[in-house]
């Protein structure tokens, strides 16, 4: 007895009330460890569910076998909530390969999206066209004016230049047909155009044509012109003296006059004049007519001598006269235009094999001047400048302006109400936009459509990363480019 008491145990003590743990304490313990729904029956996954087989292909048989009904339903719901992924051949799959890529791509997209979308669209419409930016910066056209009005105004000028160049371009072949394949100067073109009206007026006197056995030099044509003018003056003196115009008759018809005026001639000069339809009223008329006829015939002989000495036959005299007449028209036109004839004479020497039809074609091709010479003179004060150089400058002007106008048209199509100042503001922002686009370009996005696709894929990937699956399962998503995910099956079930 003493021993039990020493151990502080009273084995004979009267029993006390039973110790019971409160029910709420037990419930709290269970919920703390198992959760508040610990009593809910999980149930079993239907082994015949076709979605289960799809999950097995994706996650593996072992992983799926450990899924309870709740796990299965969560996974099915998560997959069914995913939006459609981008196409498997899209560049975006290479842009985002892992979690570290999401932050980088997100920052690039956000940097781009911070700009007003309309500004991005307008900048995209201008593209890489530096000309439109230079024009908008430099123009004195009102900043508050609409870009579309500015383009209309500028296009009118460009269209006039294009029409001017088209007329020059059409003129050159006619000039080459008439004068030969030469590098015509502005002075030559102005002269030829200005001479067209005079040439047309004289067509009836050039019907014999221009074909010659050889080229006629400027010197020969100058001499022939001189003697022909002397013949015209002499003919007028004859007309005044005896009412006969010798230029109206052939040399054969004038033979009687020539013989009657010869020093040893025996012909009757009065008779010869009357035969030509003239009359000599007094002795003074007789003397005046004789002197005038002698001078006229002397110039005829000098004219013919020049023809022969130059290697031509006398039967070519009338065609040489066509050359003389055309040259005279062009020479007068050059003087009227302020062009030194000596500077363009070689360019405007008519080919010896040219036809009258070629001259008619050139005159018809020039048509009415309609400001062509005036514009050509104002465009190039240097008459020695090659016509081809002027045309090239005009072509360049039309093409280069057309280039920036095409960009402006795209801008106006996007926003018909955009002003010049609006675009200037966008141009000032473009360095920042360019940096953002470079970052996106590093991700493979080179256009607005690419950026939209990249942004959509980014949102998809962020959701996909939140799927209730392990890392290796997510790696399978990336490797298969989402084809391994049973999206349609999850949604249908």
DAMOTA-V410544 format. One record per helix or strand. SS is the DSSP state (H for helix, E for strand). FROM is the first residue (numbers start at 1). LEN is the number of residues. If there is no record, write none. Layout:
{{SS/FROM/LEN} {SS/FROM/LEN}}
This chain:
{{H/2/5} {H/23/12} {H/50/10} {H/61/5} {H/69/13} {H/92/4} {H/99/15} {H/117/10} {H/130/9} {E/146/1} {H/147/33} {E/185/1} {H/186/16} {H/203/3} {H/218/25} {H/246/3} {H/255/7} {H/269/7} {H/283/27} {H/314/24} {H/341/4} {H/356/11} {H/372/8} {E/386/1} {H/387/28} {E/419/1} {H/420/23} {H/448/18} {H/471/10} {H/487/6}}
